[in-house]
């Protein structure tokens, strides 16, 4: 009986901790929303997914990685614009607004590389050449592991 009581106390303590963390996060998000010029929200594709399902989509593994030192030198006094939208800056490049979907395939390396190559080729040619560089082609030799790097 005593063990059950102790377990109940522990579970209540954890519940209170997570409740407090939830409210802190909710308050932080509310503060950030007031300062944002864009609207955040849950993408329809991910609604109803568990944390485990979302993690499985990332395909990332961190086993055996050593921690690298953080670079602490930054350029100062950069004259950066308040906003930048590549779609507006290079309107002749039709694939810049295209968002590729790797789904649950651990192929971010292929998807991002093909996307960047597609955009950079168009930008370098001032919109004359607009190839669609296929991430699917890059991944065609990867097999069932879906290109985990």
LOSE-908348 format. One line per field, with one value per residue (C-alpha): residue number from 1; residue in three letters; x negated, y negated, z negated. Coordinates in Angstrom, 1 decimal, decimal comma, always signed. Layout:
N
num <- (NUM;...);
residuo <- (ala;...);
c1 <- (X;...);
c2 <- (Y;...);
c3 <- (Z;...);
This chain:
149
num <- (1;2;3;4;5;6;7;8;9;10;11;12;13;14;15;16;17;18;19;20;21;22;23;24;25;26;27;28;29;30;31;32;33;34;35;36;37;38;39;40;41;42;43;44;45;46;47;48;49;50;51;52;53;54;55;56;57;58;59;60;61;62;63;64;65;66;67;68;69;70;71;72;73;74;75;76;77;78;79;80;81;82;83;84;85;86;87;88;89;90;91;92;93;94;95;96;97;98;99;100;101;102;103;104;105;106;107;108;109;110;111;112;113;114;115;116;117;118;119;120;121;122;123;124;125;126;127;128;129;130;131;132;133;134;135;136;137;138;139;140;141;142;143;144;145;146;147;148;149);
residuo <- (unk;unk;unk;unk;unk;unk;unk;unk;unk;unk;unk;unk;unk;unk;unk;unk;unk;unk;unk;unk;unk;unk;unk;unk;unk;unk;unk;unk;unk;unk;unk;unk;unk;unk;unk;unk;unk;unk;unk;unk;unk;unk;unk;unk;unk;unk;unk;unk;unk;unk;unk;unk;unk;unk;unk;unk;unk;unk;unk;unk;unk;unk;unk;unk;unk;unk;unk;unk;unk;unk;unk;unk;unk;unk;unk;unk;unk;unk;unk;unk;unk;unk;unk;unk;unk;unk;unk;unk;unk;unk;unk;unk;unk;unk;unk;unk;unk;unk;unk;unk;unk;unk;unk;unk;unk;unk;unk;unk;unk;unk;unk;unk;unk;unk;unk;unk;unk;unk;unk;unk;unk;unk;unk;unk;unk;unk;unk;unk;unk;unk;unk;unk;unk;unk;unk;unk;unk;unk;unk;unk;unk;unk;unk;unk;unk;unk;unk;unk;unk);
c1 <- (+0,0;-2,8;-4,4;-1,2;-1,0;-4,6;-3,9;-0,8;-2,8;-5,5;-3,0;-1,3;-4,6;-5,4;-1,9;-2,3;-5,8;-4,5;-1,4;-3,7;-6,0;-2,9;-1,7;-5,2;-5,4;-1,9;-2,8;-6,1;-4,3;-1,7;-4,4;-6,2;-2,9;-2,5;-5,8;-5,5;-4,6;-3,6;-1,1;-2,3;-0,2;-0,2;-0,5;+2,5;+0,2;-1,0;+2,3;+3,1;-0,4;-2,1;-5,5;-6,9;-5,4;-6,9;-10,3;-10,2;-9,8;-13,0;-15,1;-17,9;-20,1;-22,7;-24,5;-28,2;-28,3;-30,8;-29,7;-31,5;-32,5;-30,1;-31,4;-31,0;-32,3;-29,7;-29,9;-28,7;-26,9;-25,5;-23,0;-20,3;-16,9;-13,9;-12,5;-13,6;-11,5;-13,3;-10,0;-9,9;-13,6;-13,8;-10,2;-11,4;-12,5;-9,3;-10,6;-11,7;-8,2;-7,9;-8,2;-9,4;-8,0;-10,4;-7,6;-9,0;-12,1;-15,4;-16,6;-16,9;-20,4;-19,0;-15,9;-17,6;-20,6;-18,4;-16,2;-19,1;-20,7;-17,5;-17,1;-20,8;-20,9;-17,9;-19,3;-22,8;-21,1;-18,9;-15,8;-16,8;-17,4;-14,9;-15,8;-14,0;-16,7;-15,1;-15,7;-13,9;-16,6;-19,3;-17,6;-16,8;-19,8;-19,3;-17,0;-14,7;-16,7;-15,5;-18,9;-19,7;-22,9);
c2 <- (+0,0;-2,3;-1,8;-2,7;-5,9;-6,8;-6,1;-8,3;-11,2;-10,8;-10,8;-13,9;-15,7;-14,8;-15,9;-19,3;-19,7;-19,1;-21,3;-24,1;-23,6;-23,6;-26,9;-28,4;-27,3;-28,6;-32,0;-32,2;-31,4;-34,1;-36,7;-35,6;-35,8;-39,4;-40,3;-38,2;-39,3;-35,8;-33,4;-30,1;-27,0;-23,2;-22,0;-19,9;-17,0;-16,7;-17,1;-14,2;-12,6;-11,4;-12,7;-9,2;-9,5;-13,0;-11,8;-8,9;-11,4;-13,2;-10,1;-11,7;-9,5;-11,0;-7,9;-8,3;-12,0;-14,1;-17,5;-20,2;-23,6;-26,4;-29,2;-32,4;-35,0;-36,8;-39,6;-42,8;-45,8;-43,9;-46,0;-43,3;-43,9;-43,6;-40,8;-38,8;-36,6;-34,7;-34,4;-38,2;-38,6;-36,1;-35,9;-34,3;-31,2;-29,1;-26,4;-28,7;-28,6;-24,8;-22,9;-19,4;-16,7;-13,9;-12,4;-9,8;-9,2;-10,1;-11,8;-15,4;-15,5;-14,6;-16,7;-19,9;-19,5;-19,0;-21,9;-24,2;-23,1;-23,8;-27,3;-28,2;-27,1;-29,3;-32,3;-32,0;-32,0;-35,0;-32,7;-31,5;-27,9;-26,4;-22,7;-20,6;-18,6;-15,5;-14,3;-11,1;-10,4;-11,0;-8,6;-5,9;-3,8;-4,0;-1,0;-0,5;-2,6;-5,6;-7,3;-7,7;-9,6);
c3 <- (+0,0;-0,9;+2,6;+4,3;+2,3;+3,2;+6,9;+6,7;+5,2;+7,8;+10,7;+9,2;+9,0;+12,6;+13,7;+11,9;+13,5;+17,0;+16,4;+15,4;+18,4;+20,7;+19,3;+19,6;+23,2;+23,9;+22,4;+24,4;+27,6;+26,9;+26,3;+29,6;+31,6;+30,6;+32,2;+35,3;+38,8;+39,8;+38,5;+37,0;+36,9;+37,3;+40,9;+41,8;+42,7;+39,2;+37,2;+35,0;+35,2;+32,0;+31,0;+32,0;+35,5;+35,9;+34,7;+37,1;+40,0;+39,2;+39,9;+37,8;+35,6;+33,2;+32,0;+31,9;+32,7;+30,8;+29,7;+31,7;+30,1;+30,7;+32,9;+31,0;+33,4;+35,4;+38,0;+36,4;+37,9;+40,9;+42,9;+43,3;+44,7;+42,3;+44,5;+47,5;+49,8;+52,5;+54,4;+54,7;+55,3;+58,2;+59,6;+62,9;+61,0;+61,0;+58,6;+55,7;+54,1;+54,5;+51,2;+51,6;+49,3;+48,2;+46,0;+43,7;+45,9;+44,2;+47,3;+46,3;+47,8;+51,2;+51,0;+49,8;+52,2;+55,3;+54,3;+53,7;+57,0;+58,9;+57,4;+57,8;+61,4;+62,2;+60,3;+61,9;+65,4;+64,5;+65,1;+68,6;+67,4;+65,1;+64,6;+62,0;+60,4;+59,2;+55,6;+56,6;+59,2;+56,6;+54,2;+56,8;+55,9;+52,1;+51,5;+48,6;+46,1;+48,1;+48,2;+44,5;+45,4);
